[in-house]
Amino acid sequence: MTALLVAAGGFCGAIVRFWISSVWKARYRGSFPFATLFINVTGAFLLGLLWGARAGEEVLLLCGTGFMGAYTTFSTMKLETVQLLQQKRLLSFGLYLLVTYCLGIALAFLGYETGALL
């Protein structure tokens, strides 16, 4: 049952990530990876919310491990960071790293605190 919960959540998370990324890239033609940034920081908030709300084990497997694991994308973020560096876009490189980590941590904390109030 554990594997099915993680797989179902992962399937849904990957589809949502793909959809958001596709829509964002179709609407906004830029080279800064805003779609991945948005996905990762919203995922941090939502995962914090689940933990703060003390969601049950099944919910954490489905939504936390499965959905959020596939929705957020650490590897894409790292590749985009390397690409910005290779393109010598140092300001974008630094901003992307700083905003991704600092905002992600802040939103995970905010999500946790919000969840604890529920």
Residue pairs with C-beta under 8 A, 6 or more apart in sequence:
2 61
5 58
5 61
5 62
5 66
6 61
6 62
6 65
6 66
6 69
7 66
8 62
8 66
9 61
9 62
9 63
9 64
9 65
9 66
9 67
9 68
9 69
9 70
10 66
10 67
10 69
10 70
11 66
11 70
12 66
12 67
12 70
13 66
13 67
13 68
13 69
13 70
13 71
13 72
14 70
14 71
16 67
16 71
17 39
17 70
17 71
17 72
17 73
20 35
20 38
20 39
21 35
21 36
21 39
24 34
24 35
24 38
25 35
28 34
31 87
31 89
31 92
32 92
32 96
33 76
33 77
33 80
33 84
33 96
36 73
36 76
36 77
36 80
37 77
37 96
37 99
37 100
39 71
39 72
39 73
40 72
40 73
40 74
40 77
40 100
40 104
41 99
41 100
41 103
41 104
41 107
42 107
43 68
43 71
43 72
44 72
44 104
44 105
44 107
44 108
44 111
45 107
45 108
45 110
45 111
46 63
46 68
46 111
47 64
47 68
47 72
47 108
47 111
48 107
48 108
48 109
48 110
48 111
48 112
48 113
48 114
48 115
49 111
49 112
49 114
49 115
50 59
50 60
50 63
50 64
50 68
50 111
50 115
51 60
51 64
51 111
51 112
51 115
52 111
52 112
52 113
52 114
52 115
52 116
52 117
52 118
53 115
53 116
53 118
54 115
54 116
55 63
55 64
55 115
77 96
77 100
80 96
81 93
81 96
81 97
84 92
84 93
84 96
85 93
